[in-house]
């Protein structure tokens, strides 16, 4: 088997579709299919279950794919060592961030990084934590910006900043007169939340056990936004008087609308918060690039939070 064929099975396991996997690997679908079949023949096992609608890795296939990801990551590390010897701040830096951080941090982070390392090309990506984790381990990303908790063997995770969770509501909402909003008060109104799969939703429910009970109740008033929606969708829905929502401080800006359409209030006392962290492989050799990125994130977070000052 070859490194190229290992890339094929990793892509197929992640995409669960021959066409998308082939497109990701920049080859034709027959080429990818032949490469996958060659590995299966060599190992004498079936790595994928194939149906008309989906391709799914077998239990053994998942183990083989995990080994392939590790091997590919080590190969990339060899290349990174060679690249880093030339100039750590001139090679491309591939950064990932979760959906609830990227849109609010990147507009400040990209200029800050360009000012600190003008010769370092940036490649950025937004995705779910689970996807970013896999891409970091496989060496497809150099560093990811995520929300804690986050643990992974052979990955360094360093907290960068904390941000409070705030309640976003129309200016005319009854809760606007409160100094802060309690969990019980929040549960009385139409609450808009991200769909399942978003870590920010899980953090909200972990901090608010009563809300979980309300959502699970058949008499609940909570609306859940469609799965895959964004914090921006929730903000627009609040502006349209569909309900109220909880947002991280950096995303709770109210200046995007004319007049006094929206306002924010602290959630509970003391207010729950989330910790944003930077994670990178322990073997990643470009420590100067990581240091530069970490400093840029810290300074950018301060700018992002200025949007939400009451």
Secondary structure, DSSP 8 states (H G I E B T S, - for coil): --HHHHHHHHHHHHH-SHHHHHHHHTS-HHHHHHHHHHHHHHHTS--EEE-SS-EEE-HHHHHHHHHHHHHHHHHHHHHHHHHHHH-TTTS-EEEEEEHHHHHHHHHHHHHHHHHH-TT--EEEEEE-HHHHHHHHHTTS-SEEEEES----TTEEEEEEEEEEEEEEEETTSGGGGSSEE-HHHHTTS-EEE--TT-HHHHHHHHH-HHHHHHHHSTT---EE--TT--HHHHHHHHHTTS-EEEEEGGG---TTSSSS-EEEEEETTTT-EEEEEEEEETT---HHHHHHHHHHHHHHHHHHHGGG--
